[in-house]
Amino acid sequence: MHLAIAGNIGSGKTTLTRLMAKHMGWKPRYEDVDNNPYLHSFYDDMQRWSFNLQIYFLNSRFRQVVEIRKSGQNTIQDRTIYEDAYIFAPNLHSMNLMSTRDFENYSDLFELMSSFIDPPDLLIYLRASVSTLVEQIQSRGREYEESIRLDYLKLLNERYENWISGYKLGKLLIVDIDNLDFKKPEDLGVVIEKVNAEVHGLF
């Protein structure tokens, strides 16, 4: 069983992945942020490093999905390969931070890669307002995220909503996180209950 958690920067994907994996006894698979050689450079100069960053993420997440399927273990994945292709890369292109040539090259590569993998059995989308995202980004204090602009988060949110409204690859659970704190047992319990109801319908 493969669950994946999707959501904007600061929506709580990593926290929920960790807590759910612990509670359910499943294997967590995290986004490769700490070892990403392009992330700091990207936030310093988005136009120069956007293509490199997106290719790195595409390769990293494709590899993750292949490993998840090979392992045969119940797994919870922090962010999906689809978010890069349908949200982050097109957003960079529309902001003129990725050239059309690079974007088309990236899109062709994604189309090929996605034909070799299965979507998650359940996609959990964490929906959040920009103010909640900002609050959570500030509270975790990652230095390279200090320069993230509000308009960037807002554009990403709009793209997330468009993508989710047309998501047809598998089962989908939308969790509104504006009034939730996953670190509170009662709030986490509410989410896990919803996930369990979906998961048991998959078996």
N, C-alpha and C positions, 0 to 999 in steps of 0.2 A: 504494500500500500504506500502510495506516494502523495503526501499532502504538501502544498506549497503556499507560502504566505507572501502576498503581494501588497504593495503600498508605497506611498511617497516617502521621500527622505524624512526621517524623524517620526514615522507613524508607529514605531514600536515592533517592527518585524523581528528583529534579533531577540528582543526581550521575550516576545511571545513564543518564538521558536524554541528558545532555551527552556522556558517554563513548561510548555506543552510537552516537549520531548521528555523532560524529567518526570512529569506527572503520568504520561502514557507509557513510559519505558521504550520510546522510539528513538531512533538515531537522528540527531540534528545535523543538518548540513548548512553551514553559514556562508554568507557572501565573503569573498576573499578581499577584505578591505585592508587589513594590516600588511599583507604581502603585495599589494597592488603597486607596481613601480611607477604608475602613471597618475595616480590620484592627486597627489600634492601638486604635481606639475600642471595638471588639468585645471585645478582651481586657481592657479597663478596665471595661466594663459589658456583659456578655454579653446580659442580658435586654433591654436597650434597643436593641442594635444587631444582634441575631441575624438578624432578618428582612431588614434592609437588606443585611447581608453576604451572605446566601444568594442574594438576588436579584441582587446584583452578580456573584457567581460563576456563577450560572445563565446570565446574559446573556453574560458573558465566554466561558464554555466553549461555549455554543451558537454564538457567533460564530466561535470557533476551529474547531469541527468543520465549519462551512459553508465556511470559508476553506481548510481542509485538503482537502476534497473538490473544491473549485473549482480549486485549484492543480495538481492532478494529480501532485504530487511525493510521493515516498516520505517519510513523516513519522513521527516519534516524539513522542508527546504526553505531557507531564507532568501526570498526573491526568485523570480523566474526568468528564463531566457526571453520570454515574450515581452517583458517590460522594457528591456533594452531596445528591442526591435520596433515596438509600437508606441513607446513613450519617449525614452531618452534620446535615441538617435534622431527620430523625426523632429523632436523639439530643438535639438542642436542645429539641425539643417534649417529649420524655419527661422531660427534666430541668427542665421548666417554665421554660425560658429562651426559648421561643417560644410564643405563644398558639395555641390550636387554630384560631382564625380565620385567623391569619397562615399557619399550617402548611397548612391546607386550600387557601388561596389559592395558596401556593407550589406545592403538589402538583398542582393543576389546571394551572398554568402549565407545570410540567415535563412533564406528560402530553402537553400540546399540542405543546410544543417537540420532545420526543423522537420524535413521530410524523413529523417532517420530516427527521430525520437517520438516518444508518446507524451502527451500532456499529463499533468498531474491528475490523480483520481479525484482530488478535491482542491479547488483553489479558494483560499481564504483572503478576501480583500479587506484591508484595513482602511476605512474611509475616515479622513480627518480634515478639519478646517485648517487654513493656513496659520491661524493664530496658535492652534494646538501644535502644529508641526514646528513652528518657531520656538515655542516654549520648550518642547522636548529636545530640539537640536541644541538650544542654549544650555539646557540642564546637563547634557552629556559632555559638553565642552571639548569637542574635537577641533583642534586648531585649524585644520584645513577647511572646516565647514563654516568658519566665522564670516567668510566673504560671500556666502550664498545670499542672493537677493530675493526679496519678497515676490517680485514679478516672476522670477524663475520658478519658485515653488507654486505660484498660482497657475502658471502655464502647465506645469507638470500635473497639477490636480485636475485641470480641465481635460488633459489627455487621458489621465487615468479613468475619469468618468466616462469618456467616449469609448475607451477600450472595453471597460467592464459592461457597459450597456449593450455591447454587441458580442460579448464573450459566449462562444458556443462549443468550445473544445471539450467541456466536461462539466461536472457539478461545480457550483459556485455558492459560496457563503459570504455575505457582506456583513462586516462588523463595524458599526459606527463607534469610533473610539473617543470622541470628544468628551464624553462623560465617564470614561473607563480608565482605570489605572491597573494594569496587569499585575503590578506588584502587590495589590490588595487581593487576598485570597478569595473574597466574595466576587470581585469583578472577574478574576481569572476563572472562577467556577462557572460564571454565566457563559463565558466564551467556550470553555471546554464542554459544557453541556450541549451547546449548539453544534459543536464539532462532532461530538459523539453521536448525536442524532443523525447527522449526515453520513458519518463513517459507517454506522451500523446498517444504513440503507445501501451501502456499497458492497457489503460482504455477501 
